[in-house]
Amino acid sequence: KVYVACQSMLIVLVGAVPKYHIDQEGFPASRAELSRRIHFLDNFTSVWYLIEQEAYKVSLASSLFFAGLLIGNITFGPLSDKLGRKPVYISGLFFDVVFGYVTALAPNYDVFAVSRFFVGIVNGGMALVSFVLTQEYVGKSFWSFTGSLTNLTFAVGIAVYALLGYCIREWRYLALVSNTPGVFFFLLSFMLPESPRWLYSQGKMAEAEDVLQYIALGNGKERLNLKLKPCAGTLRKDESAPGILNLVKHPVLRWRTIILMYIWYVCSFVYYGLTLNAGELRGNLYLNVALSGLVEVPAFPLCMFFIEKSW
């Protein structure tokens, strides 16, 4: 999630308004003349002069990203249930990288904004599937550890992005460099096996057994004499796959779903409000962004403790 964090926080540094002043002599006859009268006091400037009356476009690009995030979170889950975790994850990561480069090389604001929308779709969906994939590789006793560790890398990624922004002030180069690790992660992803739990749920016993053997050998275990048996929840060919409506059919699941949706809404609203606002705080921009990520780090050991605690 280091790469996901860089994409999520891109607008905080790329859209930061640098210090500037405008010559007040006379009234500019055109936008081009106004542009010539604007003098930036440092090197971190926007080529599209998104200041004054145009400043809203920075927030608009951020809103488009999160609108895409919403769509990706809704659609990628069912897709991964139907097609498999690995192909959906790899496809999402591929298009995340592609649209990330479109963002960095955008010739105008419109292309930039549209690309951020599509980055949001694949970024949110891919991050969701990657979390599920890591959880399904391990046993239940490791869920709190892997879940916390996965999200810890997002916090570290924010700090890494702040460091990149401090070293690379030109926004296009910053967008290019922060997107490039996605290529590395994309190539590594082909080495990942499919989720054994997903294979098992689809009745693909032999493939699930092969993945479990692969994981066991990777952990230094001897080859297992393993034979999985179909469980009661495994689908038959004449059965339809469970869908999202199953969450509202049963009263207990319905209430849990509503409560969790509300909790996630509030947590996300507060979390991203604070994190994305780091660029508006007084003091050093890059230090503020880095601290907004690093301040999360101590929370993850606490999460593991409370999740594993028997209440």
Contacts in CASP RR format, 6 or more apart in sequence:
PFRMAT RR
TARGET T0000
AUTHOR 0000-0000-0000
METHOD contacts of the structure
MODEL  1
KVYVACQSMLIVLVGAVPKYHIDQEGFPASRAELSRRIHFLDNFTSVWYL
IEQEAYKVSLASSLFFAGLLIGNITFGPLSDKLGRKPVYISGLFFDVVFG
YVTALAPNYDVFAVSRFFVGIVNGGMALVSFVLTQEYVGKSFWSFTGSLT
NLTFAVGIAVYALLGYCIREWRYLALVSNTPGVFFFLLSFMLPESPRWLY
SQGKMAEAEDVLQYIALGNGKERLNLKLKPCAGTLRKDESAPGILNLVKH
PVLRWRTIILMYIWYVCSFVYYGLTLNAGELRGNLYLNVALSGLVEVPAF
PLCMFFIEKSW
1 127 0 8 1.000
1 130 0 8 1.000
1 150 0 8 1.000
1 151 0 8 1.000
1 153 0 8 1.000
1 154 0 8 1.000
1 157 0 8 1.000
2 153 0 8 1.000
2 154 0 8 1.000
2 156 0 8 1.000
2 157 0 8 1.000
2 160 0 8 1.000
2 181 0 8 1.000
3 96 0 8 1.000
3 181 0 8 1.000
3 182 0 8 1.000
3 185 0 8 1.000
4 123 0 8 1.000
4 124 0 8 1.000
4 126 0 8 1.000
4 127 0 8 1.000
4 154 0 8 1.000
5 153 0 8 1.000
5 154 0 8 1.000
5 155 0 8 1.000
5 156 0 8 1.000
5 157 0 8 1.000
5 158 0 8 1.000
5 160 0 8 1.000
5 161 0 8 1.000
6 157 0 8 1.000
6 160 0 8 1.000
6 161 0 8 1.000
6 164 0 8 1.000
6 178 0 8 1.000
6 179 0 8 1.000
6 181 0 8 1.000
7 96 0 8 1.000
7 100 0 8 1.000
7 119 0 8 1.000
7 120 0 8 1.000
7 123 0 8 1.000
7 178 0 8 1.000
7 179 0 8 1.000
8 65 0 8 1.000
8 123 0 8 1.000
8 154 0 8 1.000
9 158 0 8 1.000
9 161 0 8 1.000
9 275 0 8 1.000
9 276 0 8 1.000
9 289 0 8 1.000
10 103 0 8 1.000
10 116 0 8 1.000
10 161 0 8 1.000
10 175 0 8 1.000
10 178 0 8 1.000
11 58 0 8 1.000
11 61 0 8 1.000
11 62 0 8 1.000
11 65 0 8 1.000
11 116 0 8 1.000
11 276 0 8 1.000
12 276 0 8 1.000
12 278 0 8 1.000
12 279 0 8 1.000
12 289 0 8 1.000
13 161 0 8 1.000
13 162 0 8 1.000
13 165 0 8 1.000
13 171 0 8 1.000
13 174 0 8 1.000
13 279 0 8 1.000
13 285 0 8 1.000
13 286 0 8 1.000
13 289 0 8 1.000
14 46 0 8 1.000
14 171 0 8 1.000
14 174 0 8 1.000
14 175 0 8 1.000
15 46 0 8 1.000
15 50 0 8 1.000
15 58 0 8 1.000
15 61 0 8 1.000
15 171 0 8 1.000
16 44 0 8 1.000
16 279 0 8 1.000
16 285 0 8 1.000
17 46 0 8 1.000
17 50 0 8 1.000
17 51 0 8 1.000
17 55 0 8 1.000
17 58 0 8 1.000
18 40 0 8 1.000
18 41 0 8 1.000
18 42 0 8 1.000
18 44 0 8 1.000
18 45 0 8 1.000
18 46 0 8 1.000
19 40 0 8 1.000
19 41 0 8 1.000
19 42 0 8 1.000
20 38 0 8 1.000
20 39 0 8 1.000
20 40 0 8 1.000
20 41 0 8 1.000
20 45 0 8 1.000
20 51 0 8 1.000
21 38 0 8 1.000
21 39 0 8 1.000
21 41 0 8 1.000
22 34 0 8 1.000
22 37 0 8 1.000
22 38 0 8 1.000
22 39 0 8 1.000
23 37 0 8 1.000
23 39 0 8 1.000
28 34 0 8 1.000
28 37 0 8 1.000
34 49 0 8 1.000
35 49 0 8 1.000
38 49 0 8 1.000
38 51 0 8 1.000
42 169 0 8 1.000
43 169 0 8 1.000
43 170 0 8 1.000
44 169 0 8 1.000
44 170 0 8 1.000
44 171 0 8 1.000
46 171 0 8 1.000
48 54 0 8 1.000
48 57 0 8 1.000
48 108 0 8 1.000
48 109 0 8 1.000
50 57 0 8 1.000
50 58 0 8 1.000
50 109 0 8 1.000
57 109 0 8 1.000
57 113 0 8 1.000
60 113 0 8 1.000
61 109 0 8 1.000
61 112 0 8 1.000
61 113 0 8 1.000
61 116 0 8 1.000
62 116 0 8 1.000
62 276 0 8 1.000
64 113 0 8 1.000
64 114 0 8 1.000
64 116 0 8 1.000
64 117 0 8 1.000
65 116 0 8 1.000
65 117 0 8 1.000
65 119 0 8 1.000
65 120 0 8 1.000
65 123 0 8 1.000
66 120 0 8 1.000
66 272 0 8 1.000
67 117 0 8 1.000
67 120 0 8 1.000
68 117 0 8 1.000
68 118 0 8 1.000
68 120 0 8 1.000
68 121 0 8 1.000
68 124 0 8 1.000
69 120 0 8 1.000
69 121 0 8 1.000
69 123 0 8 1.000
69 124 0 8 1.000
69 125 0 8 1.000
71 120 0 8 1.000
71 121 0 8 1.000
72 120 0 8 1.000
72 121 0 8 1.000
72 122 0 8 1.000
72 124 0 8 1.000
72 125 0 8 1.000
72 128 0 8 1.000
73 124 0 8 1.000
73 125 0 8 1.000
73 128 0 8 1.000
75 121 0 8 1.000
75 125 0 8 1.000
76 88 0 8 1.000
76 92 0 8 1.000
76 124 0 8 1.000
76 125 0 8 1.000
76 126 0 8 1.000
76 128 0 8 1.000
76 129 0 8 1.000
77 88 0 8 1.000
77 125 0 8 1.000
77 128 0 8 1.000
77 129 0 8 1.000
77 132 0 8 1.000
78 243 0 8 1.000
78 244 0 8 1.000
79 88 0 8 1.000
80 88 0 8 1.000
80 89 0 8 1.000
80 129 0 8 1.000
80 132 0 8 1.000
80 198 0 8 1.000
81 198 0 8 1.000
81 241 0 8 1.000
81 243 0 8 1.000
82 241 0 8 1.000
84 194 0 8 1.000
84 195 0 8 1.000
84 198 0 8 1.000
85 129 0 8 1.000
85 132 0 8 1.000
85 133 0 8 1.000
85 136 0 8 1.000
85 194 0 8 1.000
85 195 0 8 1.000
85 198 0 8 1.000
86 133 0 8 1.000
86 189 0 8 1.000
86 192 0 8 1.000
86 193 0 8 1.000
86 194 0 8 1.000
86 195 0 8 1.000
88 126 0 8 1.000
88 129 0 8 1.000
89 126 0 8 1.000
89 129 0 8 1.000
89 130 0 8 1.000
89 133 0 8 1.000
89 189 0 8 1.000
89 192 0 8 1.000
90 186 0 8 1.000
90 189 0 8 1.000
90 190 0 8 1.000
92 122 0 8 1.000
92 125 0 8 1.000
92 126 0 8 1.000
92 129 0 8 1.000
93 122 0 8 1.000
93 126 0 8 1.000
93 182 0 8 1.000
93 185 0 8 1.000
93 186 0 8 1.000
93 189 0 8 1.000
94 186 0 8 1.000
95 118 0 8 1.000
95 122 0 8 1.000
96 119 0 8 1.000
96 122 0 8 1.000
96 123 0 8 1.000
96 126 0 8 1.000
96 182 0 8 1.000
97 179 0 8 1.000
97 182 0 8 1.000
97 183 0 8 1.000
97 186 0 8 1.000
99 115 0 8 1.000
99 118 0 8 1.000
99 119 0 8 1.000
99 122 0 8 1.000
100 115 0 8 1.000
100 119 0 8 1.000
100 175 0 8 1.000
100 179 0 8 1.000
101 176 0 8 1.000
101 179 0 8 1.000
102 111 0 8 1.000
102 115 0 8 1.000
102 118 0 8 1.000
103 112 0 8 1.000
103 115 0 8 1.000
103 116 0 8 1.000
103 119 0 8 1.000
103 175 0 8 1.000
103 179 0 8 1.000
104 172 0 8 1.000
104 175 0 8 1.000
104 176 0 8 1.000
104 179 0 8 1.000
105 172 0 8 1.000
105 176 0 8 1.000
106 112 0 8 1.000
106 115 0 8 1.000
130 150 0 8 1.000
131 147 0 8 1.000
131 150 0 8 1.000
131 151 0 8 1.000
132 195 0 8 1.000
133 192 0 8 1.000
133 195 0 8 1.000
134 146 0 8 1.000
134 147 0 8 1.000
134 150 0 8 1.000
135 143 0 8 1.000
135 146 0 8 1.000
135 147 0 8 1.000
136 195 0 8 1.000
136 196 0 8 1.000
136 197 0 8 1.000
136 198 0 8 1.000
137 146 0 8 1.000
137 195 0 8 1.000
137 196 0 8 1.000
137 215 0 8 1.000
138 146 0 8 1.000
143 307 0 8 1.000
144 303 0 8 1.000
144 304 0 8 1.000
144 307 0 8 1.000
144 308 0 8 1.000
145 304 0 8 1.000
148 300 0 8 1.000
148 301 0 8 1.000
148 303 0 8 1.000
148 304 0 8 1.000
148 307 0 8 1.000
149 300 0 8 1.000
151 300 0 8 1.000
152 296 0 8 1.000
152 297 0 8 1.000
152 300 0 8 1.000
155 293 0 8 1.000
155 294 0 8 1.000
155 296 0 8 1.000
155 297 0 8 1.000
155 300 0 8 1.000
156 293 0 8 1.000
156 294 0 8 1.000
156 297 0 8 1.000
157 293 0 8 1.000
158 275 0 8 1.000
158 289 0 8 1.000
158 290 0 8 1.000
158 292 0 8 1.000
158 293 0 8 1.000
158 294 0 8 1.000
159 289 0 8 1.000
159 290 0 8 1.000
159 293 0 8 1.000
159 294 0 8 1.000
161 178 0 8 1.000
161 289 0 8 1.000
162 286 0 8 1.000
162 287 0 8 1.000
162 289 0 8 1.000
162 290 0 8 1.000
163 286 0 8 1.000
163 290 0 8 1.000
164 174 0 8 1.000
164 177 0 8 1.000
164 178 0 8 1.000
165 174 0 8 1.000
165 286 0 8 1.000
166 286 0 8 1.000
168 174 0 8 1.000
168 177 0 8 1.000
193 211 0 8 1.000
193 214 0 8 1.000
193 215 0 8 1.000
194 207 0 8 1.000
194 211 0 8 1.000
195 211 0 8 1.000
196 208 0 8 1.000
196 211 0 8 1.000
196 212 0 8 1.000
196 215 0 8 1.000
197 208 0 8 1.000
199 205 0 8 1.000
199 207 0 8 1.000
199 208 0 8 1.000
199 211 0 8 1.000
200 208 0 8 1.000
200 228 0 8 1.000
200 231 0 8 1.000
200 234 0 8 1.000
201 233 0 8 1.000
201 234 0 8 1.000
201 235 0 8 1.000
202 234 0 8 1.000
202 235 0 8 1.000
203 230 0 8 1.000
203 234 0 8 1.000
203 235 0 8 1.000
205 228 0 8 1.000
205 230 0 8 1.000
208 228 0 8 1.000
209 226 0 8 1.000
209 227 0 8 1.000
209 228 0 8 1.000
212 224 0 8 1.000
212 226 0 8 1.000
213 223 0 8 1.000
213 224 0 8 1.000
213 226 0 8 1.000
216 222 0 8 1.000
216 223 0 8 1.000
216 224 0 8 1.000
217 223 0 8 1.000
235 241 0 8 1.000
246 253 0 8 1.000
247 253 0 8 1.000
247 254 0 8 1.000
247 257 0 8 1.000
248 254 0 8 1.000
248 257 0 8 1.000
274 292 0 8 1.000
275 292 0 8 1.000
275 293 0 8 1.000
278 288 0 8 1.000
278 289 0 8 1.000
278 291 0 8 1.000
278 292 0 8 1.000
279 285 0 8 1.000
279 288 0 8 1.000
279 289 0 8 1.000
281 288 0 8 1.000
END
